[in-house]
Amino acid sequence: MKFLLSTLILTSSVITANAQWQQSLGSENLDVQSLLTTSEYDFFGGATGAYRSSDESGTYTFSNSGNDSMGPTRSLTEDGTFIYTCTSQGVFRSSDNGDNWNNYSSGISQGLSHGIISSEENLFLSTLSGVFHSNDHGENWTSAGMSGIDCRSICMVQDSILFVGTQGSGVYKSTDEGQNWTAVNNGLTSENFRAIQAQGSTVFAGGQNGTGVYRSTDYGDNWTLLTNGIASSSYRGFASNSSIVLAGSTSQGVFYSLDNGESWTQINEGLLDLNVFDLELNNNYIVAATHTKGVFRFPLSDIFTNDILEADIHLNRTLIKVVDVLGRETNVQRNIPQLYLYDDGSVEKKVIVQHR
């Protein structure tokens, strides 16, 4: 098989001594539990409702008209037409980028919900009594299984495979939009999972205190506890794209990986609260939601060079595998040339340079 090889050589560097988090104005001392980045705005939700930023999380303003005022906004998603929040009072939807919200919870038997995701025409909601599904932008909801089980986190792999993290019952998987669920706990030593994230065909799950971040590369059949540079802790938030995976701990702050979880680096300089509830990526920053000190942002340019920012982060593609110059599959390694093969058919030659 012949590949068209890009001549672009990309480099990245480790964190410099001056790199640090910056607190977002308008979020100070707030309990923030969820984040969302769209093409126009960044959003956060928490104990006091929803807020919006037009400057990549530099500043936020209150954007909660009509949203739940009785309980926290625990999760946010969007489908290209609407923005959605899930709260203690069900699901709220906005058609005007958060200026106004309306309740869309018809068919939801449990208002207290913790996770909402969008995939093509489908919405899925994780609640304290199971999973719910909508295929009409939240106008109507139906049960999608897991009835009576406390579901705290939800994600989808390749627009077809659902994963749910529970409180007390481990991780479950469905391949038919929630009609049937199977427990997938081989290798897991945690029963509680408050965060779960898919990146390509890899799934990351955040376990309870005393465990940490688990990874599955075979659609949940087997899980491995990751330990190379990442602390044992409870994890509540993830963010990822084809270049970077981020994990937020409830006591150890933020960790990132450039090799799909093989190794991790901690970045906490300037982060005033190490209890991180969620993470997000916009064009230029990592965004972190903390329990008591609001939102913080960290420049991606302090991790990557501008070349890798432009070439990878802004491209909607998934890394399939990495091979050496002889075509042998390998893990990501620093300081040697490697070929990155993507699902859109492109191949790039990269050298990740670690400065000491």
N, C-alpha and C positions, 0 to 999 in steps of 0.2 A: 504494500500500500504506500502510495506516495502522499506526502504532506507538503503543503505550501508553508514554508518556514519564514516567519517574520524575522527581520534583521534587527528588530528593536531589542536592546539589552537593558533590562531594568535592574535597579538596585534599591535596597532598603537599608535602613540603619536602625540600631537599637535606640531606646529613649535617651535623650541627652539630659544633662543635669538640670537644665533650665525648664524642661517641659513640665507643665503642671495643669491641673484642672482650673477652670474659671467658673465661678458661680453665676448662674443666669439671673439677671435682674428681674424682679417681680415674682421670684419663686422663693426668696429667702425664708428659712425657718418653716417651710411647709412640708407636710407629709405627702410625698409624691409616690404613686404606685404604678403608673403606666405611662408609656410614651408612644408616639406615632410620628413618623415623618411622611409627608406627602410631597407632591411636586411643587406645591406653593407654600406650605406652612409646616411648622412643627407643632405638635400638641402634647400637653401632659394632662393627666388626670390624677386625682388623689382625694384626700379627705375633704377638701373644700370645693371639689368639682373640677371642671375642665378649663384649661388655659391655652392660649395660642401665641405662637411666635412667628414673625415674618422675617426674622434676621438670623436664621439658623441657630435658634436657642440662645441668642445673646440676651434678649429681653422677652418677657411674657406679659400678656394682659388677660384678665378674667374674661372667659368666653363660655358662659354657662347658662344663658337664658333658656329656661325650659328644661334644663337637665336636672337630674336628681339632686335635690338640696338636702336630703335626709341621710344620705350615706355616700361612701366614697365611690369615685369612678375608678374601677379596678383594671379595665382593659380598654384598648382602642384599636379599631381597624378601619379600613376603607376599601371600596370596591371600584373606584374610579368615578362613581356617581355620587355616593353618599359617604359621610363619616359616621361611624357607629361607636357608642360607648356601652359598656355593661357595668351595672351598678347594683346596689342592694335592692333597687326597685325595678329591675329588669333592664331592657335594652332601649337606648335612646338614639335617634337618628337626626343628622343634620344635612340639609341640602345646600347650605350656604356657608360652608367652611367654618362651622362653629358659631356663627352669629346667633342662630336659633336652633333649639333641639326639641324633638317631640318623642313621646313614648311609643315604641313599637314592640309590644310584648304579648300580642294576642297568641294564645296557645302555650305560653310558658307557665308551667305550674309552680316553679320556684324562682322568685324574683332575684334572690341573692346569687349573683353569678361572678365568676372570677376570670374567665377568658373568652374572647371572641376572635374568630379568624374569618377571613374571606378567601375564597378560591373560585375563580371564574364567576359563575352565577350563584354560588352557594355560600351561605353563612353557617357557621357552627358555633355553638355557645356551650361552655362548660359551667355547670351549676352545682350546688350542694346536693342535688338529687338527680343528677344525670346530665345527658347531652341533648341539645335541641338543634334542629336544622330548619333553615329557611331558604327557599329558592326564589323568593320574590322581594328581595331587598328588605327583609324583615317585616313585611306586611303580615305574614302569618308564620307561625312556628309549629313544628311537630316534634314529637319525641324521636330522638336518634339513639336510643338505647342507654345502657348503663343506669337504668332506673334504680333509685335508692342509694346510689354510690356517690360519695362526695368527690366531685371532679374539680380539680384546682387549676389545671393547665391543659392546653390543647394545641396541636400543630398538625400540619399536613405535609406529606412527602409526595412530590411529583404529582400534585393535584388529584390524588386518588387514595392515598393511604393515610388514615387518621391515627394519631397517637394521643392518648389522654393520660396525664399524670394525676393520681388520686391522693387523697389523704387517708392513708391506712391500708390501701389495697394495691400499691405498686403502679405499674404501667400497663395499659391496655391498647390493643391495636384493632382497627377495623379496615377492611378492604372494600366495603360495600356501602359507604356513606352512613355507617352507624346501624345498619340492620343487624349485624352480628359483630360481637367483640370477643377478643381472645386475650387472656392475660399473657404478657411477655416479660417475664421477670428473671430469666436465666442470667445469673451473674450479678443481680442487684441485691444489695444488703440493706437498702432503705425501703420503707413502705410508703413514705410520703414524698411527693414530687410536686413542688410549687411552680416549677418552670420546666418547659420542654421546647426544643427548637430543632428545626430541620434545616440542614444546609446541603443541597444536592441530595444524595442518597444517604447521608450521614445524619443521625439523630443524636442530640445531646439532651440529657435529662439531669436536673438539679435535685439532689437528694437532701435528706435531713441532716441535722447536726451530727457530726461524727462520721459522715460519709463524704460526699462532695459531688463532682461532676462525673457522670457516666456517659459513655459513648457506644453507639451501635453502628456498625457499618454493614449489617446484613438485615436491615429492616426490622430490627427489634428481636431477632431470634437469639442474639447473645449481646451482653453488655459488659463493658470493661470500665472499672473505676480508674480515672485519669489521675496521675500523681506527679508527673514531671513538671515541677514549677508551680503547680496550683495547690492551694491549701485545702485541707480537710475543713469543711464548713457546711452550712446550709446555703443553697443557691436559689435566688428568686428571679433572676433575669438573664436573658441571653440576647445577643444580636450577632448577625453574621452577613457576609457576602462571600464571593468567590475568593477573596484575598485574606480575610481575617475573621476569626471567631472570638467573641467576647463573652465573659461570664461575670455576673455580679453576685458577690457573697453578702450574707447578712451580717458578717463581722470582719471580713478581710478585704473589702473593697472590690476593685476591678482587676481582672486578668485578661490578657489577650494571647491568642495563638495565631501564628502565620503558617502553620503546617497541619491544619485540620485537627488540632488537639493533641498532637504528639508532644509538644512542649509549650510552656506558658511563661509569660512575663507579667509581673504585677506592676500596676501604675496607679499610685495613690497620692502623689505629691499634689497638695492643694485641695484634696478632697476632704471636706470638713466632717463628713459622716461616712463611715465605712460600712454602714448598713444600706446596701444597694438593692432596690426593689425591681428595677427594670433598666434596660439598656437599649439604645437605638443608634442608627447611623444616618447622618445626612450627608450632603456632598462633601463637606469639609471637616466634620467633627464627629467624634464619639459623644453621645449624650447619655448621662447617667441620672437616674431618679433615686433620690435618697429618702430615708425614712423621716428625718427631722430637719434637714437643711436645704431642701428644695432640689433644683436641677443644676447640674454642672456639665460643662462641655470641655473636650480635650481635642486639640488639633491633630487631625490625621497626618498632617505634614510632619509632625514630630515622630511618626512611626515610619512613614513611607516618603520616598522622594516624589516630586510632582509627576514624574514619568509613570510610576505605578498607580498613582491616583487617577490619572487620565485614562490609562490603558485598561485597568481592571475594575475599579470601583464603579465607574459610570457605564460599564458594559453589562447587559443583562445576559449572562452566560454562567455556566456551571463547569467547574474543573472536573474532568473525568479521571485523569491520572497524571502522574509525573514520571518521566523516563530519563535515563541518562543518555549521553551522546551516542551510545551503542544501541539504544532502543530498549534497554532493560528497565522494567518498572521499578521504581524506588520511592522512598520517602523524600520530602522536601529537605534539602541540605543547603547549608550556607557555604559561600565562597567557592562553589564549583558550578560550571554551566549545566543547566538541566532544561529539558523540553516539557512544556506544560500543554496538555491536550484538553480541549474544551468541547462541550456538547454541540457547539455550532460549527464544528469542523475546523476551527482555527487552531494553530499551534504557535507557541511563542517560546523563544529561547530566553531564559532569565538567569541572572546571577544575583542571588540575595547576599549582599555584603554585610557582614557584621563587623562594626567598628569596635575596637577594644580600647 
